[in-house]
């Protein structure tokens, strides 16, 4: 039996950590679906629209991997608009 999955902050952070490049809602849904969970890209999109990810959640996930004396944690929250049609 396939289980439906609710997405939590840690789930999405783990996805972003694991994906090599170009994260998307479709890729996130595919990753969950490969593990036997039913997650649609619409569910991921709704999660991102409604959820505010707190910095404490991110820090708790990456803290074990940061070398505090010599390491850096750089976050880029740039959003680039995607143009899906041409203007004529």
C-alpha positions, 0 to 999 in steps of 0.5 A: 500500500502506498502512503500519502506524505505530508511535507515538513520543513526538514523534508524540503531542506533535506531535498535541497541538500541532496539535489545537485542543481535546479531544484523544482517541485516536480523533482521534489515530488519525484524524489518522494515518489521514488521512496514509496510516498505519494507526493504530487508537485502540486502538494510541494507547491502548496507547501512552499506557498503556505509554509514559512521556513524558519532559520532555526530549522535550517540551522539545526539541519546544517549545524553538524556540517559547519566547521565553526572556526573556519567554515562559512554558510552562504545562503542565496535566496534569489528568485529568478522569474521564469518566462514561459511564453514570448511577448510579440 
